[in-house]
């Protein structure tokens, strides 16, 4: 008779509790443990560029670093945030501190000399123009004039 072991579900409530304590930021899991803060990120492609948008509310742009190496964009930063909330006789202070890092593998090479970034209302937008060899190009197919 073979016994099937049921998965241990006691870890799920613990993970939920940790996420509630740490706020809305997702975490990157490395070697089975929760490590660096990982802000939400969107990557989209246009004909001319790759556009990366990262939500970084409450973070000073002076505490961020962008690095492009080959086809990889790395976004690093330092979070140091305090919230104060009063309810009745209680005073609650929450702090979130730590480093975050996101590395994004882009599908093609970029023209690093033309990269632009903008930080507005807690959203970092990075526009990475495609290198000339990675841009799509429509090629016309010649047609022969019909003989009459």
Phi, psi and omega in degrees: 000128180262130179262133177262129181273129178281142178295146180283111183267000181291342180285331183300310178298325178295315179298318178298317179297319179295317179296323178294321178293323185273354178093200187275355184285129173288160179242154176268133180260123180231130180051040176079359181239157177279131182236243190293150173295141181228100181293152178298145186217143174237140176231127176228161182239135171247181178297327187258338189204168168257137180239125181245130178237130183231129176275117182225059183295139176076008182254134180283127180302338177294340181263018180240154178221135175245136180221131175245125179224112184065238179256017183246127174258126178244131179242121180234154177190174181240128178257128173215098188228140177232139174235143176234131183221131179251133176219115180056233179272000184263144173240124183244127175240127178240137179234143176230117180226150176149182180251150173232157179204132173229134175242129183242123176273118180272150183290342181210175180286153179242159175274094188298336180285346183246010180292138178233147175226152180217138178237115185219123178051044176081006178242125176265126177241125181241123178253120184245096180300139180291144173294150185309320183288347180260355181281141177288144180221129178277132181246123180286142177258119181292142176244145178278141176291136181288140180274136177244000000 
